[in-house]
Amino acid sequence: MRILVAEDEKSLNKILTERLKAEHYSVDSCYDGQEALDYLESAEYDAVVLDIMMPVLDGLSVLKKIRGKNNSTPVILLTAKDSIEDRVQGLDAGANDYLVKPFAFEELLARIRVLLRKPAETPKTCYQIADLEVHMDTRKVLRAGKEVKLSGKEFALLRYMIQNAGIVLSRDRLEEHLWNFDYAGGSNVIDVYIRYLRKKIDEGYEPKLIHTVRGAGYVLRAEE
């Protein structure tokens, strides 16, 4: 999952970015509203943490602009203002949630988890395909009842693939959701991690679940 943090207070921006990365999110960060717009026009994000009081362009203006372009990316507004009028203004501009500074990071995490759920979807803590189980809350992965140990990036890749089971995902799309703009790895990084996953969840098991679609990308599905 990829998150954009737009916050002009550099110390807070750094803390949020580092702690979100520690939770295995891919994170880009910026310090003013115009930068935020540029990022949002250049990549697809799963959520945005957006400060209201920013230089160049304030958060509400950013929000109105992206909503005006039919960008429905979930947005949590951050602000030091806590009046009812301020909250209403933010929600009317298209925000999905509103958090007043100072706040506990655990609360921000909880709100992000809520935003990342699909609309009208009952919270799902376990995805299953064939005999593969991926538990979102405990980050436990089982294949035929046997626990499979994955690294943070391996789990993030598998999580995204099983949430989109049956959908062919291009290398660009997978990379966009797993790495931020600072990543400077090789162009075959997705192929490398797919190989790691295949070794851990497909090798020695049937049916095979990770499939290559030549010229298109990869798909997670059960094929006898």
C-alpha positions as CSV (number, residue, x, y, z in Angstrom):
1,M,0.0,0.0,0.0
2,R,1.3,3.4,-1.0
3,I,0.7,6.6,1.1
4,L,1.6,10.2,0.5
5,V,2.4,12.4,3.6
6,A,2.0,16.1,2.9
7,E,3.1,18.0,6.0
8,D,5.2,21.2,6.1
9,E,6.5,20.6,9.7
10,K,9.6,18.7,8.8
11,S,10.1,16.9,12.1
12,L,6.6,15.7,12.1
13,N,6.8,14.7,8.4
14,K,9.9,12.7,9.1
15,I,8.4,10.9,12.1
16,L,5.2,10.0,10.2
17,T,7.1,8.8,7.2
18,E,9.5,6.7,9.2
19,R,6.8,5.1,11.4
20,L,4.6,4.4,8.4
21,K,7.5,2.7,6.6
22,A,8.1,0.7,9.8
23,E,4.5,-0.6,9.4
24,H,5.5,-1.7,5.8
25,Y,3.7,1.0,3.9
26,S,5.4,2.5,0.9
27,V,5.6,6.3,1.6
28,D,6.4,9.4,-0.3
29,S,6.6,12.8,1.5
30,C,6.4,16.4,0.6
31,Y,6.3,19.8,2.4
32,D,3.9,22.1,0.4
33,G,0.6,21.9,-1.4
34,Q,2.0,22.2,-4.9
35,E,4.4,19.3,-4.3
36,A,1.4,17.3,-3.0
37,L,-0.5,18.0,-6.2
38,D,2.6,17.0,-8.3
39,Y,2.9,13.7,-6.5
40,L,-0.8,13.0,-6.8
41,E,-0.7,13.6,-10.5
42,S,2.4,11.4,-11.0
43,A,1.4,8.3,-9.1
44,E,-1.5,6.3,-7.7
45,Y,-1.8,6.4,-3.9
46,D,-4.0,4.3,-1.6
47,A,-4.3,7.1,1.0
48,V,-3.1,10.7,1.6
49,V,-2.2,12.3,5.0
50,L,-2.7,16.0,4.2
51,D,-1.9,18.9,6.4
52,I,-4.2,21.9,6.0
53,M,-1.8,24.7,6.8
54,M,0.9,24.4,4.2
55,P,2.9,26.9,2.1
56,V,2.4,27.6,-1.6
57,L,-1.0,25.8,-1.6
58,D,-3.0,24.9,1.5
59,G,-4.4,21.5,2.1
60,L,-8.0,22.4,1.5
61,S,-7.1,23.8,-1.9
62,V,-5.2,20.7,-2.8
63,L,-8.2,18.6,-1.7
64,K,-10.6,20.6,-3.8
65,K,-8.4,20.4,-6.9
66,I,-8.0,16.6,-6.8
67,R,-11.7,16.1,-6.1
68,G,-12.4,18.4,-9.0
69,K,-10.4,16.0,-11.2
70,N,-12.4,13.0,-9.9
71,N,-9.5,11.7,-7.8
72,S,-11.2,9.7,-5.1
73,T,-8.0,8.8,-3.1
74,P,-8.9,8.6,0.6
75,V,-7.6,11.7,2.4
76,I,-7.0,12.3,6.2
77,L,-6.7,16.0,7.0
78,L,-4.3,17.1,9.7
79,T,-4.7,20.4,11.4
80,A,-4.2,22.3,14.6
81,K,-7.6,23.8,14.2
82,D,-10.4,21.9,16.1
83,S,-13.5,24.1,15.7
84,I,-16.6,22.5,14.3
85,E,-16.6,25.0,11.4
86,D,-13.1,23.9,10.4
87,R,-14.0,20.2,10.5
88,V,-17.1,20.8,8.4
89,Q,-15.2,22.8,5.9
90,G,-12.6,20.0,5.5
91,L,-15.2,17.3,5.2
92,D,-17.2,19.4,2.7
93,A,-14.1,19.8,0.6
94,G,-14.0,16.0,0.2
95,A,-11.9,14.8,3.1
96,N,-12.6,11.2,4.3
97,D,-11.4,11.9,7.9
98,Y,-10.0,14.6,10.1
99,L,-7.4,14.4,12.8
100,V,-6.5,17.3,15.2
101,K,-2.9,17.9,16.3
102,P,-1.5,16.7,18.6
103,F,-2.6,13.1,18.0
104,A,-1.4,9.6,18.8
105,F,0.3,7.8,15.9
106,E,-1.7,4.6,16.8
107,E,-4.9,6.6,16.1
108,L,-3.6,7.7,12.8
109,L,-2.7,4.1,11.9
110,A,-6.2,2.9,12.9
111,R,-7.8,5.6,10.7
112,I,-5.6,4.7,7.8
113,R,-6.6,1.1,8.1
114,V,-10.3,2.1,8.0
115,L,-9.7,4.2,4.9
116,L,-7.9,1.4,3.1
117,R,-11.0,-0.8,3.4
118,K,-13.1,-0.9,0.2
119,P,-16.4,1.0,0.4
120,A,-19.2,-0.9,2.0
121,E,-16.9,-3.9,2.6
122,T,-17.0,-5.8,5.8
123,P,-13.5,-5.7,7.3
124,K,-11.7,-8.7,6.1
125,T,-8.9,-10.1,8.2
126,C,-8.1,-13.2,6.2
127,Y,-7.9,-13.8,2.4
128,Q,-7.8,-17.3,1.1
129,I,-7.2,-18.9,-2.3
130,A,-6.9,-22.6,-2.7
131,D,-4.9,-23.7,0.5
132,L,-3.1,-20.4,0.9
133,E,-4.2,-18.2,3.8
134,V,-3.1,-14.6,4.3
135,H,-4.0,-13.1,7.7
136,M,-4.0,-9.3,7.5
137,D,-4.1,-8.6,11.2
138,T,-1.4,-11.0,12.4
139,R,0.6,-11.0,9.1
140,K,0.6,-14.8,9.2
141,V,0.8,-16.7,5.9
142,L,-0.2,-20.4,5.7
143,R,0.1,-22.8,2.8
144,A,-1.6,-26.1,3.4
145,G,-1.7,-25.3,7.1
146,K,2.1,-24.7,7.3
147,E,3.3,-21.3,8.2
148,V,5.4,-19.4,5.6
149,K,7.8,-16.8,6.8
150,L,7.9,-13.7,4.6
151,S,9.9,-10.5,4.7
152,G,8.0,-7.2,5.0
153,K,8.2,-6.5,1.2
154,E,7.3,-10.1,0.3
155,F,4.2,-9.9,2.5
156,A,3.2,-6.5,1.1
157,L,3.5,-7.9,-2.5
158,L,1.5,-11.0,-1.6
159,R,-1.1,-9.0,0.3
160,Y,-1.7,-6.7,-2.8
161,M,-1.8,-9.7,-5.1
162,I,-4.3,-11.7,-3.0
163,Q,-6.5,-8.6,-2.6
164,N,-6.6,-8.4,-6.4
165,A,-6.7,-12.2,-7.0
166,G,-7.6,-13.0,-10.6
167,I,-6.5,-9.6,-11.8
168,V,-3.4,-9.4,-14.0
169,L,-1.1,-6.8,-12.4
170,S,1.6,-5.2,-14.5
171,R,5.1,-4.8,-13.1
172,D,4.7,-1.0,-13.1
173,R,1.5,-1.3,-11.1
174,L,3.0,-3.6,-8.5
175,E,6.2,-1.5,-8.2
176,E,4.1,1.7,-7.8
177,H,2.2,0.2,-4.9
178,L,5.3,-1.2,-3.1
179,W,8.0,1.4,-3.5
180,N,8.2,5.2,-3.2
181,F,9.9,7.6,-5.6
182,D,13.2,7.4,-3.6
183,Y,13.6,3.8,-4.6
184,A,16.5,3.3,-7.0
185,G,16.5,-0.4,-7.5
186,G,16.8,-2.3,-10.8
187,S,14.0,-2.6,-13.3
188,N,13.6,-6.3,-12.5
189,V,12.9,-5.8,-8.8
190,I,9.3,-7.1,-9.1
191,D,10.6,-10.2,-11.0
192,V,13.1,-10.8,-8.1
193,Y,10.4,-10.6,-5.4
194,I,8.0,-12.8,-7.5
195,R,10.7,-15.4,-7.6
196,Y,11.1,-15.2,-3.8
197,L,7.4,-15.6,-3.3
198,R,7.1,-18.5,-5.7
199,K,9.9,-20.3,-3.9
200,K,8.1,-19.9,-0.6
201,I,4.5,-20.4,-1.4
202,D,4.4,-22.4,-4.6
203,E,7.5,-24.6,-4.6
204,G,6.4,-28.1,-3.5
205,Y,2.7,-27.3,-3.5
206,E,-0.2,-27.8,-5.9
207,P,-1.9,-26.0,-7.5
208,K,0.6,-23.3,-8.4
209,L,-0.9,-19.8,-7.5
210,I,1.5,-17.2,-9.0
211,H,1.3,-17.1,-12.8
212,T,3.2,-15.0,-15.4
213,V,1.1,-13.5,-18.1
214,R,3.5,-12.9,-20.9
215,G,3.8,-9.2,-21.8
216,A,1.3,-8.2,-19.2
217,G,2.5,-9.0,-15.7
218,Y,1.6,-11.4,-12.9
219,V,-1.7,-12.8,-11.5
220,L,-2.5,-14.8,-8.3
221,R,-5.1,-17.4,-9.1
222,A,-5.7,-21.1,-8.6
223,E,-5.3,-23.2,-11.7
224,E,-5.4,-26.9,-11.7
